[in-house]
């Protein structure tokens, strides 16, 4: 019976995983009968059963089989900065407050920091959610965040103004070209991974814990310059974003996609979350750590947009973005 604040009685709708298992057993028996029979009618039934079995199993085969093996899955968040991760973990703490806490965890949702690698051992029996956004938007948000904590004199004052620090388009371009490793001594090549791509590569693709120094706003260019190997580019090219993350939330459709992810978790686990905090947040458009800046398109010349699209091309391709500052086409 699902665990919830209301302790409502379970129905087949509440436990779709159990229903799926029953359907699979029935269809398996039907297939066995078909194989043992010789009639053309049986051949037709066999084909129908195979189609139905494929429909049930294929969409989430890996996740479903893992959760069937280990029991009720835990809920998890892989934090990636500037994609709504702080809000996500805060919100899910409220929504999952009455769920069983995973062994050794500090939160009901399993929380993996951005600097920590998402390795298989940390994901066992966990339905993992993470966030992404258009790379051009991501850099604007990061620039705004860095402007709050970086002295305007940093880098000879080329990056930030005093006062309203995020309205100077020239200084944004100076900062972005620097953060992409394209300035100073030994600038990177035009096909090197961008800063955003490098962060996703490190903890999600290479599955390595990040060096915390590289998350210092003064070290962004050094971080990119120290990660230019062709093997890293090749790894990003072949990376499947769904290999360890079960559900992605695009920032521009934050609440709709997070809701879909959480409903999917309820279906897989047979557990019920507390939805009141979610509806309050969505109704009030509450977001943790909001950044203040101009619209994304304000900052980008055609040349600068083309630079980001080339350097972070894997992020654009794999998450359905086809323009700088535009929404994802992926559904």
TORKOL-4160 file (C-alpha; in steps of 0.2 Angstrom, whole numbers, padded with zeros to 4 digits, m for minus):
331
<pt num="1" X="0000" Y="0000" Z="0000"/>
<pt num="2" X="0007" Y="0017" Z="m0005"/>
<pt num="3" X="0015" Y="0027" Z="0009"/>
<pt num="4" X="0008" Y="0045" Z="0009"/>
<pt num="5" X="0003" Y="0059" Z="0021"/>
<pt num="6" X="m0015" Y="0053" Z="0019"/>
<pt num="7" X="m0012" Y="0035" Z="0019"/>
<pt num="8" X="m0024" Y="0032" Z="0005"/>
<pt num="9" X="m0029" Y="0014" Z="0001"/>
<pt num="10" X="m0019" Y="0007" Z="m0014"/>
<pt num="11" X="m0028" Y="0004" Z="m0030"/>
<pt num="12" X="m0021" Y="m0003" Z="m0047"/>
<pt num="13" X="m0018" Y="0015" Z="m0053"/>
<pt num="14" X="m0007" Y="0018" Z="m0037"/>
<pt num="15" X="0003" Y="0003" Z="m0040"/>
<pt num="16" X="0007" Y="0003" Z="m0059"/>
<pt num="17" X="0023" Y="m0007" Z="m0057"/>
<pt num="18" X="0013" Y="m0022" Z="m0049"/>
<pt num="19" X="0001" Y="m0021" Z="m0063"/>
<pt num="20" X="0015" Y="m0021" Z="m0076"/>
<pt num="21" X="0022" Y="m0037" Z="m0068"/>
<pt num="22" X="0005" Y="m0045" Z="m0068"/>
<pt num="23" X="0003" Y="m0041" Z="m0087"/>
<pt num="24" X="0021" Y="m0047" Z="m0091"/>
<pt num="25" X="0017" Y="m0064" Z="m0082"/>
<pt num="26" X="0000" Y="m0066" Z="m0092"/>
<pt num="27" X="0008" Y="m0062" Z="m0108"/>
<pt num="28" X="0023" Y="m0074" Z="m0105"/>
<pt num="29" X="0010" Y="m0088" Z="m0102"/>
<pt num="30" X="0001" Y="m0083" Z="m0118"/>
<pt num="31" X="0018" Y="m0084" Z="m0127"/>
<pt num="32" X="0022" Y="m0101" Z="m0120"/>
<pt num="33" X="0005" Y="m0107" Z="m0126"/>
<pt num="34" X="0008" Y="m0100" Z="m0143"/>
<pt num="35" X="0025" Y="m0108" Z="m0145"/>
<pt num="36" X="0018" Y="m0125" Z="m0140"/>
<pt num="37" X="0003" Y="m0123" Z="m0153"/>
<pt num="38" X="0004" Y="m0125" Z="m0172"/>
<pt num="39" X="m0011" Y="m0116" Z="m0178"/>
<pt num="40" X="m0011" Y="m0100" Z="m0188"/>
<pt num="41" X="m0022" Y="m0093" Z="m0175"/>
<pt num="42" X="m0009" Y="m0096" Z="m0162"/>
<pt num="43" X="0004" Y="m0087" Z="m0173"/>
<pt num="44" X="m0007" Y="m0072" Z="m0173"/>
<pt num="45" X="m0009" Y="m0072" Z="m0155"/>
<pt num="46" X="0010" Y="m0074" Z="m0153"/>
<pt num="47" X="0013" Y="m0059" Z="m0163"/>
<pt num="48" X="0001" Y="m0049" Z="m0153"/>
<pt num="49" X="0008" Y="m0055" Z="m0137"/>
<pt num="50" X="0026" Y="m0050" Z="m0142"/>
<pt num="51" X="0020" Y="m0032" Z="m0147"/>
<pt num="52" X="0011" Y="m0030" Z="m0131"/>
<pt num="53" X="0026" Y="m0037" Z="m0121"/>
<pt num="54" X="0038" Y="m0025" Z="m0130"/>
<pt num="55" X="0026" Y="m0010" Z="m0126"/>
<pt num="56" X="0027" Y="m0014" Z="m0108"/>
<pt num="57" X="0045" Y="m0017" Z="m0106"/>
<pt num="58" X="0055" Y="m0006" Z="m0118"/>
<pt num="59" X="0052" Y="0012" Z="m0112"/>
<pt num="60" X="0061" Y="0011" Z="m0096"/>
<pt num="61" X="0069" Y="m0007" Z="m0096"/>
<pt num="62" X="0085" Y="m0003" Z="m0087"/>
<pt num="63" X="0077" Y="0007" Z="m0073"/>
<pt num="64" X="0062" Y="m0004" Z="m0071"/>
<pt num="65" X="0072" Y="m0020" Z="m0070"/>
<pt num="66" X="0084" Y="m0012" Z="m0057"/>
<pt num="67" X="0070" Y="m0006" Z="m0046"/>
<pt num="68" X="0061" Y="m0023" Z="m0048"/>
<pt num="69" X="0077" Y="m0031" Z="m0042"/>
<pt num="70" X="0080" Y="m0020" Z="m0027"/>
<pt num="71" X="0063" Y="m0015" Z="m0021"/>
<pt num="72" X="0055" Y="0002" Z="m0019"/>
<pt num="73" X="0067" Y="0015" Z="m0027"/>
<pt num="74" X="0073" Y="0030" Z="m0017"/>
<pt num="75" X="0071" Y="0047" Z="m0025"/>
<pt num="76" X="0087" Y="0056" Z="m0029"/>
<pt num="77" X="0094" Y="0073" Z="m0036"/>
<pt num="78" X="0110" Y="0076" Z="m0045"/>
<pt num="79" X="0114" Y="0094" Z="m0043"/>
<pt num="80" X="0120" Y="0104" Z="m0058"/>
<pt num="81" X="0122" Y="0122" Z="m0054"/>
<pt num="82" X="0111" Y="0136" Z="m0062"/>
<pt num="83" X="0098" Y="0123" Z="m0067"/>
<pt num="84" X="0086" Y="0125" Z="m0053"/>
<pt num="85" X="0095" Y="0111" Z="m0042"/>
<pt num="86" X="0095" Y="0121" Z="m0026"/>
<pt num="87" X="0076" Y="0123" Z="m0027"/>
<pt num="88" X="0074" Y="0105" Z="m0033"/>
<pt num="89" X="0082" Y="0098" Z="m0017"/>
<pt num="90" X="0073" Y="0110" Z="m0005"/>
<pt num="91" X="0056" Y="0106" Z="m0013"/>
<pt num="92" X="0059" Y="0087" Z="m0014"/>
<pt num="93" X="0064" Y="0087" Z="0005"/>
<pt num="94" X="0047" Y="0094" Z="0009"/>
<pt num="95" X="0038" Y="0082" Z="m0004"/>
<pt num="96" X="0047" Y="0067" Z="0003"/>
<pt num="97" X="0047" Y="0071" Z="0021"/>
<pt num="98" X="0037" Y="0056" Z="0026"/>
<pt num="99" X="0046" Y="0043" Z="0015"/>
<pt num="100" X="0059" Y="0031" Z="0022"/>
<pt num="101" X="0076" Y="0039" Z="0022"/>
<pt num="102" X="0090" Y="0029" Z="0012"/>
<pt num="103" X="0103" Y="0021" Z="0024"/>
<pt num="104" X="0117" Y="0033" Z="0028"/>
<pt num="105" X="0108" Y="0048" Z="0019"/>
<pt num="106" X="0105" Y="0065" Z="0027"/>
<pt num="107" X="0090" Y="0069" Z="0016"/>
<pt num="108" X="0075" Y="0059" Z="0011"/>
<pt num="109" X="0079" Y="0062" Z="m0007"/>
<pt num="110" X="0097" Y="0056" Z="m0011"/>
<pt num="111" X="0107" Y="0072" Z="m0014"/>
<pt num="112" X="0123" Y="0071" Z="m0025"/>
<pt num="113" X="0132" Y="0088" Z="m0025"/>
<pt num="114" X="0137" Y="0095" Z="m0042"/>
<pt num="115" X="0156" Y="0092" Z="m0038"/>
<pt num="116" X="0152" Y="0074" Z="m0034"/>
<pt num="117" X="0152" Y="0061" Z="m0047"/>
<pt num="118" X="0137" Y="0051" Z="m0051"/>
<pt num="119" X="0143" Y="0034" Z="m0051"/>
<pt num="120" X="0133" Y="0018" Z="m0051"/>
<pt num="121" X="0137" Y="0014" Z="m0033"/>
<pt num="122" X="0129" Y="0031" Z="m0028"/>
<pt num="123" X="0114" Y="0027" Z="m0039"/>
<pt num="124" X="0109" Y="0010" Z="m0033"/>
<pt num="125" X="0090" Y="0008" Z="m0032"/>
<pt num="126" X="0088" Y="0027" Z="m0034"/>
<pt num="127" X="0077" Y="0036" Z="m0047"/>
<pt num="128" X="0089" Y="0050" Z="m0051"/>
<pt num="129" X="0083" Y="0068" Z="m0057"/>
<pt num="130" X="0094" Y="0081" Z="m0064"/>
<pt num="131" X="0093" Y="0098" Z="m0073"/>
<pt num="132" X="0099" Y="0106" Z="m0088"/>
<pt num="133" X="0097" Y="0122" Z="m0098"/>
<pt num="134" X="0102" Y="0131" Z="m0114"/>
<pt num="135" X="0121" Y="0134" Z="m0113"/>
<pt num="136" X="0119" Y="0152" Z="m0118"/>
<pt num="137" X="0106" Y="0155" Z="m0104"/>
<pt num="138" X="0118" Y="0145" Z="m0092"/>
<pt num="139" X="0132" Y="0157" Z="m0095"/>
<pt num="140" X="0122" Y="0172" Z="m0092"/>
<pt num="141" X="0116" Y="0165" Z="m0075"/>
<pt num="142" X="0133" Y="0160" Z="m0070"/>
<pt num="143" X="0140" Y="0177" Z="m0075"/>
<pt num="144" X="0126" Y="0185" Z="m0064"/>
<pt num="145" X="0130" Y="0173" Z="m0049"/>
<pt num="146" X="0149" Y="0177" Z="m0051"/>
<pt num="147" X="0146" Y="0196" Z="m0051"/>
<pt num="148" X="0139" Y="0194" Z="m0033"/>
<pt num="149" X="0155" Y="0186" Z="m0026"/>
<pt num="150" X="0169" Y="0193" Z="m0037"/>
<pt num="151" X="0177" Y="0210" Z="m0034"/>
<pt num="152" X="0175" Y="0222" Z="m0049"/>
<pt num="153" X="0194" Y="0224" Z="m0049"/>
<pt num="154" X="0197" Y="0206" Z="m0054"/>
<pt num="155" X="0206" Y="0204" Z="m0070"/>
<pt num="156" X="0209" Y="0223" Z="m0071"/>
<pt num="157" X="0191" Y="0227" Z="m0070"/>
<pt num="158" X="0187" Y="0219" Z="m0088"/>
<pt num="159" X="0173" Y="0208" Z="m0082"/>
<pt num="160" X="0161" Y="0217" Z="m0070"/>
<pt num="161" X="0156" Y="0235" Z="m0067"/>
<pt num="162" X="0152" Y="0243" Z="m0050"/>
<pt num="163" X="0134" Y="0245" Z="m0045"/>
<pt num="164" X="0123" Y="0236" Z="m0058"/>
<pt num="165" X="0136" Y="0223" Z="m0063"/>
<pt num="166" X="0127" Y="0213" Z="m0076"/>
<pt num="167" X="0122" Y="0226" Z="m0089"/>
<pt num="168" X="0138" Y="0228" Z="m0098"/>
<pt num="169" X="0138" Y="0217" Z="m0114"/>
<pt num="170" X="0156" Y="0220" Z="m0118"/>
<pt num="171" X="0162" Y="0215" Z="m0100"/>
<pt num="172" X="0150" Y="0199" Z="m0102"/>
<pt num="173" X="0159" Y="0195" Z="m0118"/>
<pt num="174" X="0176" Y="0198" Z="m0110"/>
<pt num="175" X="0171" Y="0186" Z="m0096"/>
<pt num="176" X="0164" Y="0173" Z="m0106"/>
<pt num="177" X="0179" Y="0172" Z="m0118"/>
<pt num="178" X="0190" Y="0171" Z="m0103"/>
<pt num="179" X="0179" Y="0157" Z="m0094"/>
<pt num="180" X="0180" Y="0147" Z="m0110"/>
<pt num="181" X="0199" Y="0147" Z="m0110"/>
<pt num="182" X="0200" Y="0157" Z="m0126"/>
<pt num="183" X="0211" Y="0171" Z="m0119"/>
<pt num="184" X="0228" Y="0174" Z="m0111"/>
<pt num="185" X="0243" Y="0162" Z="m0113"/>
<pt num="186" X="0240" Y="0145" Z="m0122"/>
<pt num="187" X="0221" Y="0148" Z="m0127"/>
<pt num="188" X="0212" Y="0132" Z="m0131"/>
<pt num="189" X="0207" Y="0127" Z="m0148"/>
<pt num="190" X="0190" Y="0131" Z="m0156"/>
<pt num="191" X="0183" Y="0113" Z="m0154"/>
<pt num="192" X="0188" Y="0111" Z="m0135"/>
<pt num="193" X="0174" Y="0108" Z="m0123"/>
<pt num="194" X="0165" Y="0123" Z="m0116"/>
<pt num="195" X="0164" Y="0126" Z="m0097"/>
<pt num="196" X="0147" Y="0120" Z="m0095"/>
<pt num="197" X="0151" Y="0104" Z="m0106"/>
<pt num="198" X="0167" Y="0101" Z="m0095"/>
<pt num="199" X="0157" Y="0101" Z="m0079"/>
<pt num="200" X="0144" Y="0089" Z="m0086"/>
<pt num="201" X="0158" Y="0078" Z="m0093"/>
<pt num="202" X="0168" Y="0077" Z="m0077"/>
<pt num="203" X="0155" Y="0071" Z="m0065"/>
<pt num="204" X="0142" Y="0063" Z="m0077"/>
<pt num="205" X="0153" Y="0056" Z="m0091"/>
<pt num="206" X="0170" Y="0053" Z="m0083"/>
<pt num="207" X="0161" Y="0050" Z="m0067"/>
<pt num="208" X="0175" Y="0059" Z="m0057"/>
<pt num="209" X="0174" Y="0070" Z="m0042"/>
<pt num="210" X="0178" Y="0087" Z="m0046"/>
<pt num="211" X="0192" Y="0097" Z="m0039"/>
<pt num="212" X="0183" Y="0111" Z="m0029"/>
<pt num="213" X="0196" Y="0124" Z="m0034"/>
<pt num="214" X="0190" Y="0123" Z="m0051"/>
<pt num="215" X="0173" Y="0129" Z="m0045"/>
<pt num="216" X="0181" Y="0145" Z="m0039"/>
<pt num="217" X="0176" Y="0160" Z="m0050"/>
<pt num="218" X="0194" Y="0165" Z="m0052"/>
<pt num="219" X="0199" Y="0148" Z="m0059"/>
<pt num="220" X="0186" Y="0145" Z="m0073"/>
<pt num="221" X="0198" Y="0147" Z="m0087"/>
<pt num="222" X="0211" Y="0136" Z="m0079"/>
<pt num="223" X="0198" Y="0122" Z="m0077"/>
<pt num="224" X="0194" Y="0123" Z="m0096"/>
<pt num="225" X="0212" Y="0123" Z="m0101"/>
<pt num="226" X="0216" Y="0108" Z="m0090"/>
<pt num="227" X="0203" Y="0098" Z="m0099"/>
<pt num="228" X="0206" Y="0098" Z="m0117"/>
<pt num="229" X="0210" Y="0080" Z="m0122"/>
<pt num="230" X="0202" Y="0073" Z="m0137"/>
<pt num="231" X="0197" Y="0058" Z="m0127"/>
<pt num="232" X="0186" Y="0070" Z="m0117"/>
<pt num="233" X="0178" Y="0077" Z="m0133"/>
<pt num="234" X="0175" Y="0059" Z="m0139"/>
<pt num="235" X="0167" Y="0054" Z="m0123"/>
<pt num="236" X="0155" Y="0068" Z="m0124"/>
<pt num="237" X="0150" Y="0064" Z="m0142"/>
<pt num="238" X="0146" Y="0046" Z="m0136"/>
<pt num="239" X="0138" Y="0050" Z="m0120"/>
<pt num="240" X="0120" Y="0045" Z="m0117"/>
<pt num="241" X="0112" Y="0057" Z="m0104"/>
<pt num="242" X="0100" Y="0044" Z="m0099"/>
<pt num="243" X="0113" Y="0032" Z="m0094"/>
<pt num="244" X="0113" Y="0036" Z="m0075"/>
<pt num="245" X="0100" Y="0050" Z="m0074"/>
<pt num="246" X="0082" Y="0044" Z="m0076"/>
<pt num="247" X="0073" Y="0060" Z="m0079"/>
<pt num="248" X="0080" Y="0077" Z="m0085"/>
<pt num="249" X="0072" Y="0094" Z="m0081"/>
<pt num="250" X="0074" Y="0108" Z="m0094"/>
<pt num="251" X="0075" Y="0124" Z="m0084"/>
<pt num="252" X="0063" Y="0133" Z="m0096"/>
<pt num="253" X="0050" Y="0120" Z="m0093"/>
<pt num="254" X="0055" Y="0118" Z="m0075"/>
<pt num="255" X="0039" Y="0114" Z="m0065"/>
<pt num="256" X="0030" Y="0105" Z="m0079"/>
<pt num="257" X="0045" Y="0093" Z="m0082"/>
<pt num="258" X="0049" Y="0091" Z="m0063"/>
<pt num="259" X="0030" Y="0086" Z="m0061"/>
<pt num="260" X="0032" Y="0073" Z="m0074"/>
<pt num="261" X="0048" Y="0066" Z="m0067"/>
<pt num="262" X="0040" Y="0065" Z="m0049"/>
<pt num="263" X="0024" Y="0057" Z="m0056"/>
<pt num="264" X="0035" Y="0044" Z="m0065"/>
<pt num="265" X="0044" Y="0041" Z="m0048"/>
<pt num="266" X="0027" Y="0038" Z="m0040"/>
<pt num="267" X="0022" Y="0026" Z="m0053"/>
<pt num="268" X="0039" Y="0016" Z="m0052"/>
<pt num="269" X="0039" Y="0016" Z="m0033"/>
<pt num="270" X="0021" Y="0014" Z="m0028"/>
<pt num="271" X="0024" Y="0028" Z="m0016"/>
<pt num="272" X="0014" Y="0045" Z="m0015"/>
<pt num="273" X="0023" Y="0061" Z="m0012"/>
<pt num="274" X="0016" Y="0076" Z="m0003"/>
<pt num="275" X="0011" Y="0088" Z="m0018"/>
<pt num="276" X="0006" Y="0104" Z="m0008"/>
<pt num="277" X="0023" Y="0111" Z="m0007"/>
<pt num="278" X="0025" Y="0109" Z="m0026"/>
<pt num="279" X="0009" Y="0118" Z="m0030"/>
<pt num="280" X="0013" Y="0132" Z="m0018"/>
<pt num="281" X="0030" Y="0134" Z="m0027"/>
<pt num="282" X="0023" Y="0133" Z="m0044"/>
<pt num="283" X="0009" Y="0145" Z="m0040"/>
<pt num="284" X="0021" Y="0158" Z="m0033"/>
<pt num="285" X="0036" Y="0155" Z="m0045"/>
<pt num="286" X="0047" Y="0152" Z="m0031"/>
<pt num="287" X="0065" Y="0148" Z="m0035"/>
<pt num="288" X="0080" Y="0147" Z="m0024"/>
<pt num="289" X="0096" Y="0157" Z="m0028"/>
<pt num="290" X="0088" Y="0167" Z="m0042"/>
<pt num="291" X="0100" Y="0177" Z="m0053"/>
<pt num="292" X="0096" Y="0195" Z="m0058"/>
<pt num="293" X="0101" Y="0199" Z="m0076"/>
<pt num="294" X="0095" Y="0205" Z="m0093"/>
<pt num="295" X="0086" Y="0193" Z="m0105"/>
<pt num="296" X="0098" Y="0180" Z="m0113"/>
<pt num="297" X="0098" Y="0188" Z="m0130"/>
<pt num="298" X="0103" Y="0205" Z="m0124"/>
<pt num="299" X="0121" Y="0198" Z="m0121"/>
<pt num="300" X="0125" Y="0189" Z="m0137"/>
<pt num="301" X="0131" Y="0195" Z="m0153"/>
<pt num="302" X="0130" Y="0183" Z="m0168"/>
<pt num="303" X="0149" Y="0179" Z="m0166"/>
<pt num="304" X="0148" Y="0176" Z="m0147"/>
<pt num="305" X="0132" Y="0165" Z="m0149"/>
<pt num="306" X="0141" Y="0155" Z="m0163"/>
<pt num="307" X="0156" Y="0152" Z="m0151"/>
<pt num="308" X="0145" Y="0145" Z="m0137"/>
<pt num="309" X="0136" Y="0134" Z="m0150"/>
<pt num="310" X="0152" Y="0127" Z="m0156"/>
<pt num="311" X="0161" Y="0124" Z="m0139"/>
<pt num="312" X="0145" Y="0117" Z="m0130"/>
<pt num="313" X="0139" Y="0108" Z="m0146"/>
<pt num="314" X="0136" Y="0092" Z="m0137"/>
<pt num="315" X="0125" Y="0100" Z="m0124"/>
<pt num="316" X="0115" Y="0108" Z="m0138"/>
<pt num="317" X="0113" Y="0092" Z="m0148"/>
<pt num="318" X="0109" Y="0080" Z="m0134"/>
<pt num="319" X="0096" Y="0091" Z="m0125"/>
<pt num="320" X="0087" Y="0097" Z="m0140"/>
<pt num="321" X="0093" Y="0115" Z="m0141"/>
<pt num="322" X="0095" Y="0122" Z="m0158"/>
<pt num="323" X="0097" Y="0141" Z="m0155"/>
<pt num="324" X="0106" Y="0151" Z="m0143"/>
<pt num="325" X="0094" Y="0157" Z="m0129"/>
<pt num="326" X="0080" Y="0147" Z="m0136"/>
<pt num="327" X="0070" Y="0132" Z="m0128"/>
<pt num="328" X="0073" Y="0114" Z="m0130"/>
<pt num="329" X="0064" Y="0105" Z="m0144"/>
<pt num="330" X="0066" Y="0089" Z="m0134"/>
<pt num="331" X="0050" Y="0082" Z="m0126"/>
